[in-house]
Amino acid sequence: MSFAPLVAVVGGGQLARMMAEPAAALGVPLRLLAEAEGVSAAQVIVDQLVGDHTDLDDLRAVTAGAHVVTFDHEHVPTEHLHALEGDGVAVRPGPGALVHAQDKGVMRERLAALGVPCPRNAIVASVDDVEAFGLPCVLKTTRGGYDGKGVWFVRSVDDVAEPLRVAHEKGVRLLAEELVDFRRELSALVARSPSGQAAAYPVVASTQVDGICLEVVAPAPDLDPELAAQAQQVALTIAGELDVTGVLAVEMFETTDGRILVNELAMRPHNTGHWTQDGAVTSQFENHLRAVLDLPLGSPAARAPWTVMVNILGGPAEQSGQVGRLYDGYPHAMARDPHLRVHLYGKDLRPGRKVGHVNAYGDDLDDCLERARHAAAWFRGDLGNESE
């Protein structure tokens, strides 16, 4: 019987799945609210309920007797989180913080008040509003978007009708943002505990394709040390001012004129932090658990000069549903690179779906890039049956 505090986790995706390993090492029991039987996290977390994260009764069931509740995603209704707090459950991050990751309009208003550098933006409700803001621009639904969904690059008034229609149908606001001339995308990841202790990971560079993170390099190559320090300080400021508990990922643009602008916030473990599983002294998943339990945080320092994370995405449509097929990639990938670290999510294959990732670390960046890219391509099936 465990006497450690019980942590309830809402959402059965790969982020919850990857909390299970450090939880087991720490002796901390997890209870999962899964959206369906057999989802990614449900394969590794024994104590589980199947339910709906928008149903308050289901949320109360999974948090009954729990010391704290945390999240695999940010889509639990804010009013339900307040209700859980009223029941005496520690909600981490709390609804007052989490709303800034749930609603991009609220986020932009708060960051502006804090003086955090952001792209020029405005709430728009008509074609005239968008024209007045200026084209080309980016339009985003303020709620519900992820992995490129709910985001449109609009270059003419003809492109505006679809975003307006979707926002109207979903009953959400539409946010216009300037089309930033950026060199690359960065991510500053921090962890923060209720007592105020914080840890900042090295700033990383990420490559996005069609709104999906493809690869991450830690640390960001050739990043000016002053700009890296500024990015970390921005993330720490946001975490402190918004009273974030747990991991906070601040996705940023590094502009061509040497500035940083905040793009998105995520208040949970994040794809740009997966490199920490093998490349940092303490992974983002362990530090998230430590933070929500108000335990002392672990070191965020890198274990090697370079770590490269590449996502494994589902391949051709004819492979859809073949969840076990990825296992076939192990013999080649492991024999070719004994230092490679592979993380699979137990998900059915669908084109473009994140089904796993690989981490390669070492002293030479080009070598790490080649090793990680080759392995991910092999698992995707892009390299056929060749062998080396």
C-alpha positions as semicolon CSV with decimal commas, in nm:
position;residue;x (nm);y (nm);z (nm)
1;M;0,000;0,000;0,000
2;S;0,133;0,341;-0,095
3;F;0,130;0,629;0,150
4;A;0,261;0,878;-0,106
5;P;0,017;1,147;-0,222
6;L;-0,204;1,045;-0,513
7;V;-0,178;1,254;-0,831
8;A;-0,480;1,259;-1,062
9;V;-0,401;1,321;-1,429
10;V;-0,669;1,437;-1,672
11;G;-0,616;1,320;-2,030
12;G;-0,483;0,993;-2,167
13;G;-0,232;1,111;-2,426
14;Q;0,142;1,058;-2,450
15;L;0,224;1,336;-2,202
16;A;0,038;1,153;-1,926
17;R;0,199;0,828;-2,041
18;M;0,546;0,979;-2,002
19;M;0,466;1,097;-1,648
20;A;0,426;0,733;-1,546
21;E;0,796;0,641;-1,554
22;P;0,923;0,917;-1,320
23;A;0,614;0,868;-1,100
24;A;0,705;0,502;-1,058
25;A;1,066;0,594;-0,977
26;L;0,948;0,846;-0,718
27;G;0,695;0,601;-0,573
28;V;0,411;0,842;-0,651
29;P;0,079;0,679;-0,754
30;L;-0,111;0,821;-1,051
31;R;-0,480;0,794;-1,131
32;L;-0,585;0,863;-1,488
33;L;-0,899;1,008;-1,643
34;A;-0,879;0,856;-1,992
35;E;-1,102;0,957;-2,279
36;A;-1,135;0,595;-2,396
37;E;-1,012;0,248;-2,309
38;G;-0,664;0,161;-2,434
39;V;-0,546;0,515;-2,509
40;S;-0,175;0,591;-2,478
41;A;-0,151;0,662;-2,105
42;A;-0,410;0,398;-2,014
43;Q;-0,166;0,132;-2,135
44;V;0,080;0,213;-1,854
45;I;-0,126;0,369;-1,569
46;V;-0,319;0,094;-1,391
47;D;-0,547;0,313;-1,177
48;Q;-0,778;0,465;-1,437
49;L;-1,129;0,579;-1,512
50;V;-1,279;0,630;-1,856
51;G;-1,466;0,956;-1,874
52;D;-1,511;1,300;-2,022
53;H;-1,289;1,592;-1,916
54;T;-1,584;1,827;-1,974
55;D;-1,805;1,634;-1,726
56;L;-1,773;1,762;-1,370
57;D;-1,892;1,432;-1,220
58;D;-1,615;1,245;-1,403
59;L;-1,360;1,500;-1,284
60;R;-1,482;1,463;-0,927
61;A;-1,460;1,085;-0,956
62;V;-1,098;1,086;-1,071
63;T;-0,992;1,341;-0,808
64;A;-1,168;1,172;-0,515
65;G;-0,899;1,116;-0,252
66;A;-0,629;1,272;-0,470
67;H;-0,375;1,513;-0,327
68;V;-0,351;1,711;-0,651
69;V;-0,483;1,708;-1,008
70;T;-0,279;1,797;-1,313
71;F;-0,326;1,771;-1,688
72;D;-0,219;1,610;-2,014
73;H;-0,397;1,893;-2,201
74;E;-0,548;2,235;-2,133
75;H;-0,910;2,175;-2,237
76;V;-1,085;2,122;-1,903
77;P;-1,352;2,393;-1,864
78;T;-1,240;2,672;-1,633
79;E;-1,561;2,661;-1,429
80;H;-1,501;2,291;-1,355
81;L;-1,152;2,367;-1,228
82;H;-1,293;2,629;-0,993
83;A;-1,549;2,373;-0,874
84;L;-1,271;2,122;-0,799
85;E;-1,086;2,388;-0,602
86;G;-1,409;2,450;-0,411
87;D;-1,412;2,078;-0,327
88;G;-1,069;2,121;-0,171
89;V;-0,866;1,964;-0,454
90;A;-0,530;2,124;-0,535
91;V;-0,554;2,208;-0,906
92;R;-0,209;2,259;-1,060
93;P;-0,178;2,463;-1,265
94;G;-0,479;2,646;-1,125
95;P;-0,763;2,786;-1,335
96;G;-0,638;3,142;-1,293
97;A;-0,314;3,043;-1,465
98;L;-0,446;2,783;-1,706
99;V;-0,695;3,019;-1,872
100;H;-0,396;3,195;-2,032
101;A;-0,308;2,873;-2,214
102;Q;-0,672;2,799;-2,292
103;D;-0,763;3,138;-2,440
104;K;-0,517;3,316;-2,670
105;G;-0,707;3,643;-2,637
106;V;-0,678;3,639;-2,259
107;M;-0,311;3,545;-2,294
108;R;-0,234;3,837;-2,526
109;E;-0,410;4,087;-2,299
110;R;-0,221;3,966;-1,992
111;L;0,119;3,950;-2,160
112;A;0,071;4,302;-2,294
113;A;-0,004;4,422;-1,941
114;L;0,318;4,258;-1,823
115;G;0,521;4,423;-2,100
116;V;0,619;4,085;-2,249
117;P;0,727;4,121;-2,616
118;C;0,459;3,977;-2,846
119;P;0,358;4,007;-3,212
120;R;0,116;4,290;-3,287
121;N;-0,235;4,149;-3,237
122;A;-0,604;4,233;-3,209
123;I;-0,941;4,060;-3,168
124;V;-1,133;4,072;-3,498
125;A;-1,496;3,994;-3,577
126;S;-1,539;4,083;-3,945
127;V;-1,363;4,112;-4,278
128;D;-1,345;4,488;-4,221
129;D;-1,169;4,429;-3,887
130;V;-0,911;4,207;-4,056
131;E;-0,855;4,460;-4,336
132;A;-0,811;4,735;-4,077
133;F;-0,558;4,518;-3,890
134;G;-0,364;4,464;-4,210
135;L;-0,299;4,184;-4,456
136;P;-0,123;3,948;-4,473
137;C;-0,168;3,822;-4,117
138;V;-0,232;3,513;-3,908
139;L;-0,580;3,437;-3,776
140;K;-0,627;3,207;-3,475
141;T;-0,931;3,088;-3,285
142;T;-0,876;3,198;-2,927
143;R;-0,977;2,857;-2,791
144;G;-0,948;2,495;-2,901
145;G;-0,659;2,509;-3,147
146;Y;-0,349;2,288;-3,136
147;D;-0,089;2,142;-3,374
148;G;-0,179;2,398;-3,641
149;K;-0,556;2,348;-3,607
150;G;-0,752;2,671;-3,572
151;V;-0,472;2,871;-3,738
152;W;-0,488;3,031;-4,083
153;F;-0,236;3,233;-4,283
154;V;-0,450;3,486;-4,469
155;R;-0,312;3,695;-4,753
156;S;-0,632;3,838;-4,904
157;V;-0,989;3,912;-4,798
158;D;-1,096;3,592;-4,976
159;D;-0,905;3,393;-4,715
160;V;-1,094;3,547;-4,421
161;A;-1,436;3,382;-4,464
162;E;-1,331;3,036;-4,346
163;P;-1,171;3,148;-4,014
164;L;-1,472;3,370;-3,940
165;R;-1,710;3,081;-4,011
166;V;-1,519;2,837;-3,789
167;A;-1,495;3,089;-3,503
168;H;-1,868;3,161;-3,527
169;E;-1,961;2,791;-3,531
170;K;-1,741;2,717;-3,231
171;G;-1,859;3,027;-3,044
172;V;-1,507;3,158;-2,989
173;R;-1,329;3,482;-3,066
174;L;-1,084;3,527;-3,353
175;L;-0,739;3,672;-3,296
176;A;-0,537;3,847;-3,566
177;E;-0,158;3,854;-3,535
178;E;0,108;4,007;-3,753
179;L;0,299;3,779;-3,987
180;V;0,634;3,782;-3,809
181;D;0,955;3,784;-4,012
182;F;1,142;3,532;-3,802
183;R;1,470;3,347;-3,828
184;R;1,354;3,042;-3,632
185;E;1,130;2,927;-3,350
186;L;1,261;2,891;-2,997
187;S;1,116;2,740;-2,682
188;A;1,197;2,835;-2,323
189;L;1,085;2,567;-2,079
190;V;1,062;2,628;-1,705
191;A;0,919;2,444;-1,406
192;R;0,774;2,624;-1,105
193;S;0,646;2,496;-0,770
194;P;0,371;2,646;-0,549
195;S;0,638;2,766;-0,307
196;G;0,793;2,971;-0,588
197;Q;1,103;2,766;-0,668
198;A;1,173;2,767;-1,042
199;A;1,409;2,588;-1,279
200;A;1,488;2,696;-1,635
201;Y;1,600;2,451;-1,903
202;P;1,834;2,553;-2,186
203;V;1,653;2,740;-2,464
204;V;1,596;2,513;-2,764
205;A;1,532;2,562;-3,136
206;S;1,231;2,383;-3,288
207;T;1,134;2,309;-3,645
208;Q;0,762;2,315;-3,722
209;V;0,604;2,165;-4,034
210;D;0,233;2,225;-4,101
211;G;0,192;2,338;-3,742
212;I;0,345;2,018;-3,599
213;C;0,678;2,009;-3,418
214;L;0,915;1,795;-3,624
215;E;1,246;1,830;-3,441
216;V;1,412;2,008;-3,150
217;V;1,778;2,095;-3,097
218;A;1,901;2,158;-2,742
219;P;2,049;2,405;-2,688
220;A;1,951;2,631;-2,979
221;P;2,261;2,652;-3,201
222;D;2,437;2,989;-3,233
223;L;2,192;3,163;-3,001
224;D;2,335;3,483;-2,856
225;P;2,386;3,422;-2,482
226;E;2,214;3,751;-2,394
227;L;1,910;3,657;-2,605
228;A;1,903;3,310;-2,445
229;A;1,910;3,468;-2,099
230;Q;1,634;3,708;-2,201
231;A;1,419;3,419;-2,326
232;Q;1,465;3,231;-1,999
233;Q;1,385;3,543;-1,798
234;V;1,068;3,605;-2,001
235;A;0,954;3,248;-1,929
236;L;1,034;3,280;-1,557
237;T;0,851;3,613;-1,541
238;I;0,541;3,469;-1,706
239;A;0,546;3,166;-1,474
240;G;0,575;3,388;-1,168
241;E;0,326;3,658;-1,267
242;L;0,063;3,406;-1,383
243;D;0,127;3,183;-1,079
244;V;0,195;2,876;-1,293
245;T;0,254;2,548;-1,111
246;G;0,428;2,274;-1,307
247;V;0,597;2,297;-1,645
248;L;0,548;2,604;-1,863
249;A;0,663;2,607;-2,225
250;V;0,694;2,950;-2,386
251;E;0,720;2,920;-2,762
252;M;0,891;3,219;-2,920
253;F;1,000;3,367;-3,250
254;E;1,359;3,479;-3,291
255;T;1,315;3,764;-3,538
256;T;1,554;3,842;-3,821
257;D;1,649;4,167;-3,644
258;G;1,756;3,985;-3,324
259;R;1,450;4,010;-3,098
260;I;1,230;3,750;-2,932
261;L;0,849;3,757;-2,946
262;V;0,623;3,522;-2,750
263;N;0,406;3,307;-2,975
264;E;0,227;3,048;-2,757
265;L;0,207;2,922;-2,398
266;A;0,161;2,562;-2,282
267;M;0,112;2,485;-1,911
268;R;0,208;2,117;-1,909
269;P;0,497;1,907;-2,034
270;H;0,556;2,000;-2,397
271;N;0,685;1,848;-2,719
272;T;0,980;2,090;-2,719
273;G;1,083;1,944;-2,383
274;H;1,091;1,576;-2,482
275;W;1,467;1,600;-2,529
276;T;1,497;1,632;-2,149
277;Q;1,404;1,265;-2,099
278;D;1,754;1,165;-2,206
279;G;1,942;1,493;-2,242
280;A;1,883;1,664;-1,905
281;V;1,965;1,570;-1,547
282;T;1,593;1,589;-1,461
283;S;1,328;1,538;-1,728
284;Q;1,040;1,780;-1,774
285;F;0,803;1,500;-1,668
286;E;0,978;1,442;-1,336
287;N;1,004;1,814;-1,267
288;H;0,635;1,858;-1,350
289;L;0,546;1,596;-1,089
290;R;0,789;1,744;-0,838
291;A;0,640;2,088;-0,898
292;V;0,273;1,993;-0,860
293;L;0,363;1,806;-0,538
294;D;0,570;2,104;-0,418
295;L;0,883;1,891;-0,392
296;P;1,227;2,047;-0,450
297;L;1,292;2,069;-0,824
298;G;1,564;1,871;-0,997
299;S;1,848;2,015;-1,201
300;P;1,750;2,122;-1,555
301;A;2,113;2,110;-1,672
302;A;2,200;1,930;-1,995
303;R;2,385;1,597;-1,969
304;A;2,561;1,638;-2,306
305;P;2,663;1,931;-2,524
306;W;2,386;1,850;-2,775
307;T;2,058;1,661;-2,775
308;V;1,835;1,628;-3,081
309;M;1,472;1,513;-3,060
310;V;1,288;1,411;-3,378
311;N;0,921;1,316;-3,374
312;I;0,805;0,994;-3,536
313;L;0,494;1,075;-3,736
314;G;0,246;0,832;-3,886
315;G;0,328;0,753;-4,248
316;P;0,121;0,657;-4,553
317;A;-0,253;0,604;-4,523
318;E;-0,220;0,233;-4,600
319;Q;-0,032;0,191;-4,271
320;S;-0,314;0,342;-4,063
321;G;-0,410;0,143;-3,757
322;Q;-0,098;-0,074;-3,754
323;V;0,006;0,025;-3,403
324;G;0,246;-0,267;-3,364
325;R;0,434;-0,202;-3,689
326;L;0,669;0,050;-3,526
327;Y;0,822;-0,228;-3,318
328;D;0,967;-0,367;-3,641
329;G;1,198;-0,067;-3,652
330;Y;1,383;-0,161;-3,332
331;P;1,639;-0,411;-3,466
332;H;1,783;-0,175;-3,727
333;A;1,764;0,144;-3,519
334;M;1,913;-0,011;-3,206
335;A;2,188;-0,199;-3,389
336;R;2,289;0,106;-3,589
337;D;2,297;0,338;-3,286
338;P;2,329;0,179;-2,940
339;H;2,315;0,527;-2,781
340;L;1,980;0,614;-2,944
341;R;1,679;0,652;-2,716
342;V;1,338;0,559;-2,858
343;H;1,002;0,655;-2,704
344;L;0,686;0,509;-2,859
345;Y;0,335;0,608;-2,750
346;G;0,130;0,294;-2,824
347;K;-0,088;0,482;-3,071
348;D;-0,255;0,366;-3,390
349;L;-0,079;0,498;-3,697
350;R;-0,244;0,779;-3,888
351;P;-0,080;1,008;-4,145
352;G;0,092;1,297;-3,966
353;R;0,002;1,174;-3,615
354;K;0,270;1,189;-3,344
355;V;0,329;0,825;-3,250
356;G;0,672;0,852;-3,086
357;H;1,004;1,032;-3,083
358;V;1,375;0,959;-3,075
359;N;1,652;1,135;-2,883
360;A;2,017;1,139;-2,985
361;Y;2,280;1,310;-2,773
362;G;2,653;1,365;-2,796
363;D;2,941;1,605;-2,856
364;D;2,882;1,668;-3,229
365;L;2,563;1,839;-3,344
366;D;2,576;1,719;-3,704
367;D;2,621;1,361;-3,584
368;C;2,324;1,393;-3,345
369;L;2,107;1,537;-3,621
370;E;2,194;1,259;-3,865
371;R;2,137;0,984;-3,609
372;A;1,801;1,116;-3,489
373;R;1,670;1,197;-3,837
374;H;1,773;0,857;-3,972
375;A;1,606;0,670;-3,688
376;A;1,282;0,868;-3,713
377;A;1,273;0,816;-4,089
378;W;1,332;0,444;-4,042
379;F;1,043;0,413;-3,799
380;R;0,821;0,612;-4,036
381;G;0,908;0,372;-4,316
382;D;1,065;0,643;-4,531
383;L;1,385;0,440;-4,579
384;G;1,223;0,121;-4,701
385;N;1,412;-0,195;-4,608
386;E;1,761;-0,066;-4,659
387;S;2,022;-0,158;-4,402
388;E;2,361;-0,023;-4,311
